[in-house]
């Protein structure tokens, strides 16, 4: 599927939902409330089960649907990446064990269960859900960065930089950090897709945001009973979520394929 799908199509699948999420709230939609699951009557995509305009909800709901997932991945890479770099660069085995072993205990925990418990405890809190999604991704990110940085952190180049009294930040973010960019970039697409799935699942199950929130997953869950009456109340947000995750998967797959080809080129 990767070979048959042009890069432009993959980018388009990602950019349309992303642009809707970023700029949608800035677009004014003058639509008065109507009857539940109404078609037409000044509503291009009809109304939802509460009589609200679906197009207006679509423009507003992407900010939480994608914003929470992307924010969680960013936090996971900041925390997990720092842990992985420190664990790979330390000369003390006890510090490596202290940083990595607790994360090994957290990895087998079911991600959706952990996030659901947090979501129930802090009901309708976007910040709590974002932090929970970030927390369940930190162990795997830290493991990935540590594995990718081990060879570079123990290379003669790093020893030479230490002898020149280069700073830790300069060595590990400047030199070692470049060595992990490839694996991190290849992992990014899958990581964001997983985060979108986790956030959407919690909201769809009614454990996350308020049932009246305009979030895309909440809209799908709330209006699924009226699918046959007014399908766009469900299909419109579902199409945007599927397009975003599918496009990111295709781009990540291409990036992994290109990274492997570059690694196979003889030097």
Buried (B, 14 or more C-beta within 10 A) or exposed (E): EBEEBEEEEBBEBBBBBBEBBEEBBEEEBEBEEBEBBBBEEEBEBBBBBBBBBBBBBBBBBBBBBBBBBBBBBBBBBEBBBBBBBBBBBBEEEEEBEEBBEEBEEBEEEEBBEBBBEBBEEBEBBBEBBBBBBBBBBBBBBBBBBBBBBBEBBBBEBBEEBEEEEBEEEEBBBEBBBEBBEBBBBBBBBBBBBBBBBBBBBBBBEEBBBEEEBBBBBBBBBBBEEBBEBBBBBBBBBBBBBEBBBBBBBBBBBBBBEEBEEEEEEEE
